[in-house]
Amino acid sequence: MNRPTRRFAAFALLAMALAPAAAHADGTMAARTLTASDKARIAGFDASRSKAIAEAKAGGSAADLEILETVLAGAPQPILGTDIRGDYRCRTVKLGGSLPLTIYGWFKCRIDEDDLGYRLVKTTGSQRFTGHFIDDSEKRLLFYGAGHYGDEQPRRYKADASRDMVGYLVKAGPKRYRLELPAPKFESTFDIIELERK
């Protein structure tokens, strides 16, 4: 085997050796970041979502169900590689739990960047949150963050388990996104935060 051939063979072997390691690193980032409780919430995402939508449809008012249909419209689109930075209007929809369906008014949210990457911040309203994203698949980003009240400083994830939030961000249209949060700590079975880019 001549030198160029040996060099190519060595490179090929190195590439094959590194490929599983890279995939493993990508797959374990969420495992390293999330608490055990939030891993369980994510594992139950589909069941939580289905249960909450059924509860909302069974007990929500006709007007609120019409809004919910609009919020849920739009199948997830490719999101990886999309520049999601910017200013948004956002509203929270609570499904299931103590009340079947509650829809809040519009507030302001922003997606910018810091040392951890893209950061989502709800900047107005009495209940706010801050969080970050991890690539999950071509069509969704994993979100982890924490809630705080308007008169408090933002909290970091894992600082207080009762404030931790976890879910998925999906792109539902050219300027529309949904942050879907399974098993919130309070009140509801499932929360959806609808975001519309300004």
C-alpha positions in Angstrom: 0.0 0.0 0.0 1.5 3.3 -1.0 1.7 6.3 1.2 -1.4 8.3 -0.2 -3.5 5.1 0.0 -2.4 4.4 3.6 -3.1 8.1 4.5 -6.6 7.9 3.0 -7.3 4.6 4.7 -6.3 6.1 8.1 -8.5 9.1 7.5 -11.5 6.9 6.6 -11.0 4.8 9.8 -10.7 7.9 11.9 -13.9 9.3 10.4 -15.8 6.1 11.1 -14.5 6.1 14.7 -15.6 9.7 15.3 -19.0 9.5 13.7 -20.7 7.5 16.5 -19.0 9.7 19.1 -20.4 12.9 17.5 -23.9 11.4 17.3 -23.6 10.3 20.9 -22.5 13.8 22.0 -25.4 15.4 20.2 -27.8 12.9 21.8 -26.6 13.3 25.3 -26.6 17.1 25.5 -30.2 17.1 26.6 -29.5 14.3 29.0 -26.7 16.3 30.6 -28.8 19.5 30.8 -32.2 18.4 31.9 -33.2 17.3 35.4 -34.7 13.9 36.0 -38.1 15.4 36.5 -37.9 17.3 33.2 -36.7 14.2 31.3 -39.9 12.5 32.5 -42.0 15.4 31.4 -40.4 15.3 27.9 -40.9 11.5 27.8 -44.6 12.0 28.4 -44.9 14.9 25.9 -47.3 13.2 23.4 -49.5 11.8 26.1 -49.7 15.1 27.9 -50.5 17.0 24.7 -53.2 14.6 23.6 -54.9 14.5 27.1 -54.8 18.3 27.3 -56.3 18.9 23.9 -59.1 16.4 24.7 -59.8 18.2 28.0 -59.9 21.5 26.3 -62.3 20.4 23.5 -64.6 18.8 26.1 -64.9 21.8 28.3 -63.7 25.0 26.5 -66.0 27.7 25.3 -66.8 27.9 21.6 -64.9 31.2 21.3 -61.8 29.8 23.0 -61.9 26.6 21.0 -61.9 28.7 17.8 -58.7 30.5 19.0 -57.2 27.1 20.0 -57.8 25.8 16.5 -55.9 28.8 15.1 -53.0 28.3 17.6 -52.7 24.6 16.7 -52.9 25.3 12.9 -49.7 24.7 10.9 -47.8 21.4 10.9 -44.2 21.7 12.2 -41.8 23.0 9.5 -38.0 22.6 9.3 -36.5 24.9 11.9 -32.8 23.9 12.1 -30.7 26.6 10.5 -33.5 29.2 10.8 -32.5 32.6 12.3 -35.2 32.9 15.0 -33.8 36.0 16.6 -36.1 39.0 16.8 -39.1 40.6 18.6 -42.3 38.7 18.9 -45.8 39.1 20.4 -46.7 36.1 22.5 -49.6 34.6 24.3 -50.1 31.7 26.6 -52.8 29.0 26.1 -53.4 26.7 29.1 -55.1 23.4 28.3 -56.6 20.9 30.8 -56.2 20.8 34.5 -58.3 22.9 36.9 -59.7 24.8 33.9 -60.3 23.1 30.6 -59.0 26.0 28.4 -57.6 29.4 29.3 -56.3 31.9 26.7 -54.3 34.9 27.9 -53.8 38.2 26.0 -50.8 39.1 24.0 -47.5 40.2 25.6 -44.0 40.8 24.3 -41.2 38.2 23.8 -37.7 38.3 22.4 -35.3 35.8 21.1 -31.6 36.9 21.2 -28.3 35.3 21.9 -26.0 34.9 24.9 -23.1 32.6 25.8 -25.4 29.6 25.8 -26.9 30.3 22.3 -30.4 31.4 21.4 -32.3 32.7 24.4 -36.1 33.3 24.6 -37.4 35.9 27.0 -40.9 37.0 27.9 -40.4 40.7 28.6 -43.8 41.9 29.7 -46.6 40.7 31.9 -46.8 39.7 35.6 -45.6 36.1 34.8 -42.4 35.9 32.7 -39.7 33.4 31.8 -36.2 33.0 30.3 -34.8 29.9 28.6 -32.5 28.4 26.0 -32.6 25.8 23.2 -31.0 22.6 22.2 -31.2 21.1 18.7 -33.6 18.2 18.9 -34.5 17.3 15.3 -35.0 19.0 11.9 -38.4 20.3 13.0 -38.1 21.2 16.6 -35.8 22.7 19.3 -35.8 21.5 22.9 -36.5 24.4 25.3 -35.4 24.6 28.9 -35.9 27.6 31.1 -37.4 29.0 34.3 -40.3 31.3 35.1 -40.3 34.4 37.3 -42.6 37.2 38.3 -42.3 40.7 36.8 -40.9 42.1 40.0 -38.2 39.4 40.3 -34.9 38.9 38.5 -34.9 36.2 35.9 -34.1 32.8 37.2 -31.7 30.2 35.8 -32.8 26.7 35.0 -32.4 24.3 38.0 -32.2 27.2 40.5 -35.8 26.3 41.7 -37.4 23.1 40.5 -40.9 24.6 41.0 -40.1 27.3 38.4 -38.4 25.0 35.7 -39.9 24.8 32.3 -39.3 22.3 29.5 -40.8 21.7 26.1 -40.4 22.0 22.3 -40.3 25.0 19.9 -41.8 24.3 16.5 -42.2 26.6 13.5 -45.8 26.7 12.4 -45.6 29.3 9.6 -43.4 31.9 8.0 -43.6 34.1 11.2 -45.4 31.8 13.6 -43.9 29.5 16.3 -45.3 27.4 19.1 -43.5 26.7 22.4 -45.3 23.6 23.7 -44.7 22.7 27.4 -45.9 19.4 28.8 -47.0 19.0 32.4 -46.5 22.5 33.7 -45.9 22.8 37.5 -49.1 24.7 38.1 -52.8 24.7 37.0 -52.8 23.0 33.6 -52.0 19.8 31.8 -50.2 21.4 28.9 -49.2 24.9 27.9 -48.7 26.4 24.5 -47.0 29.8 24.0 -47.8 31.1 20.6 -45.2 33.5 19.1 -45.6 35.7 16.1 -42.6 37.6 14.8 -43.2 41.3 14.4 
